[in-house]
Amino acid sequence: MTTFGWQWISAALLVGCLASFSWAMRKFFVQPAGLTAGMKVIKTFGIVFGMLHLAAIMATQGVTSVRGAGGAVLYLSSLGLFWWAINASLRKPLSAAFSPDLPAHLVAHGPYRMIRHPLYSSYLLCWLAGWVGTGRLWLAPTVAVMLVIYVLAAAAEEKKFTQSPLAEAYRRYRARTGLFFPNLWKLRSTGKSSWEIELGSSESTS
């Protein structure tokens, strides 16, 4: 495929990812405290970095098939993981990042069975895709900045669980799952594990 072809494929996939993330912020996530400072930071960086990634894609010439395909796979993985996670929590939407409310339920199925924060994983894959697909070193800081933000957001959410009635259930859940990506050391059999059965009434269902 030509460089031009990879550029348009990458651009379309990036726009698809950003549009999906924007939809979630507006229509899916619950915001009990309104638009928090943390959400404003995520929104601002998301817009700025999204424009930088799009500009990098359209300005990069000589994209090899390996880079183009690598970026496309990461974008598709981001979209797939995002919508899988959304579907798993559709009946009981999640609170937006940095919201102060304590969690009332624990999602432990779908991608959450292996990853505690699959939505943040999805976002990271999207930012990583732009860097991989273009090879532009100056995009690396955008990935690093978003990684720091997502780690802080995940840490805040996990702290809220320790202060909620779900603290013990979350402790067991955390011991068997990875933060952003599956922890192969922790993974057990593919069948329903005892911790999922124990969560029972506390986990949301889709």
C-alpha positions in Angstrom: 0.0 0.0 0.0 1.2 3.6 -0.7 2.2 6.1 2.0 -1.0 8.1 1.0 -3.1 5.0 1.7 -1.6 4.4 5.1 -2.0 8.1 6.0 -5.7 8.0 5.3 -6.3 4.7 7.0 -4.4 6.0 10.1 -6.2 9.3 10.1 -9.6 7.7 9.8 -8.9 5.3 12.6 -7.5 8.0 14.9 -10.7 10.1 14.3 -12.8 7.0 15.0 -11.0 6.5 18.3 -11.2 10.1 19.4 -14.9 10.3 18.4 -15.6 7.2 20.5 -13.7 8.6 23.5 -15.6 12.0 23.1 -18.9 10.2 23.0 -18.1 8.4 26.2 -17.3 11.6 28.0 -20.5 13.2 26.9 -23.0 10.4 26.9 -21.7 7.4 29.0 -19.7 8.4 32.0 -21.6 9.7 35.1 -20.3 13.0 36.4 -21.7 13.4 39.9 -19.5 16.4 40.6 -19.7 17.9 37.1 -16.6 18.4 35.0 -13.8 18.0 37.5 -10.4 19.6 37.2 -9.0 16.2 36.3 -11.5 15.7 33.5 -10.7 19.2 32.2 -7.0 18.2 32.0 -7.8 15.0 30.2 -10.1 16.8 27.8 -7.6 19.6 27.1 -4.6 17.3 26.5 -6.9 14.9 24.5 -7.8 17.7 22.1 -4.3 19.1 21.7 -2.6 15.8 21.4 -5.2 14.5 19.0 -4.5 17.4 16.7 -0.8 16.8 17.0 -1.2 13.1 16.1 -3.4 13.9 13.2 -0.9 16.5 11.9 1.9 14.0 12.3 0.0 11.3 10.4 -0.8 13.6 7.4 2.8 15.1 7.4 4.7 11.9 7.5 6.0 10.7 4.2 7.5 7.3 3.3 5.5 5.3 5.9 6.5 1.6 5.5 4.0 -1.1 5.4 5.3 -2.4 8.7 4.7 0.9 10.4 1.4 1.6 8.7 0.1 -1.9 9.6 1.5 -1.7 13.1 -0.3 1.6 13.8 -3.6 0.3 12.2 -3.5 -2.8 14.4 -3.0 -0.6 17.5 -5.9 1.7 16.5 -8.2 -1.3 15.9 -7.2 -2.8 19.2 -7.9 0.4 20.9 -11.4 0.6 19.4 -12.2 -3.1 20.0 -11.1 -2.9 23.7 -13.0 0.4 24.2 -16.3 -0.9 22.9 -15.9 -4.2 24.7 -15.4 -2.4 28.0 -18.3 -0.1 27.3 -20.6 -3.0 26.5 -19.5 -4.8 29.8 -20.6 -1.8 31.9 -23.5 -0.4 29.7 -26.3 -1.2 32.2 -24.4 0.5 35.0 -22.3 3.3 33.6 -19.0 4.2 35.4 -18.1 7.5 37.0 -15.9 9.8 35.0 -12.2 10.0 35.9 -11.3 11.9 39.1 -15.0 11.9 40.3 -15.2 12.0 44.1 -18.1 9.6 44.5 -17.5 6.1 46.0 -18.1 3.1 43.7 -21.4 1.4 44.2 -20.7 -1.7 42.0 -17.7 -3.6 40.6 -17.5 -4.7 37.0 -15.7 -8.0 36.8 -16.7 -9.5 33.4 -15.7 -8.8 29.8 -12.3 -7.2 29.6 -12.5 -6.4 33.3 -12.1 -10.0 34.1 -8.4 -9.6 33.2 -7.8 -5.9 33.3 -8.9 -3.4 36.0 -8.9 -0.4 33.8 -9.4 -1.5 30.2 -10.7 1.9 29.1 -7.4 3.6 30.1 -5.7 0.7 28.2 -7.7 1.6 25.1 -6.8 5.2 25.3 -3.1 4.4 25.7 -3.2 2.1 22.7 -4.6 4.9 20.6 -1.8 7.3 21.6 0.8 4.6 21.1 -0.6 3.9 17.6 0.2 7.4 16.4 3.8 7.1 17.5 4.3 3.7 16.1 2.5 4.4 12.8 4.5 7.6 12.1 7.8 6.9 13.8 7.8 10.6 15.0 9.9 10.7 18.1 8.3 14.0 19.2 5.0 12.1 19.7 6.6 10.0 22.5 6.0 12.8 25.1 2.3 12.8 24.4 2.2 9.1 25.2 4.2 9.6 28.4 2.0 12.5 29.5 -1.2 10.6 29.0 0.2 7.5 30.7 1.0 9.6 33.8 -2.6 11.0 33.8 -4.2 7.6 33.4 -2.0 6.1 36.2 -3.0 8.9 38.5 -6.7 8.5 37.6 -6.5 4.7 38.1 -4.8 5.2 41.4 -7.5 7.6 42.6 -10.2 5.1 41.5 -8.5 2.2 43.3 -8.2 4.3 46.5 -12.0 5.0 46.3 -12.6 1.3 46.2 -10.6 0.8 49.4 -12.8 3.3 51.1 -16.1 1.8 49.9 -18.2 -1.2 51.1 -16.6 -3.1 48.2 -13.1 -2.9 49.6 -12.7 -6.6 50.4 -14.2 -7.7 47.1 -11.9 -5.3 45.2 -8.8 -6.6 47.1 -9.6 -10.1 45.9 -10.3 -8.8 42.4 -7.1 -6.7 42.3 -5.0 -9.7 43.3 -6.0 -11.6 40.1 -6.0 -8.8 37.5 -3.5 -6.5 35.8 -3.7 -2.7 36.0 -3.8 -1.8 32.3 -2.9 -5.1 30.6 -3.4 -8.7 31.6 -1.0 -10.0 34.2 0.0 -13.5 32.9 1.3 -14.5 36.3 -2.0 -13.8 37.9 -4.2 -15.3 35.3 -5.9 -18.6 36.2 -8.1 -20.9 34.2 -10.5 -19.5 31.6 -13.5 -20.8 33.6 -15.4 -18.7 36.2 -13.1 -18.2 39.2 -14.1 -18.3 42.8 -13.6 -14.5 43.2 -16.2 -13.9 40.4 -18.7 -16.2 42.1 -18.0 -14.4 45.5 -18.6 -11.0 43.9 -22.0 -12.1 42.8 -24.5 -9.5 44.0 -21.9 -6.7 44.1 -20.8 -6.8 40.4 -22.7 -5.1 37.6 -24.1 -7.3 34.9 -24.6 -6.5 31.2 
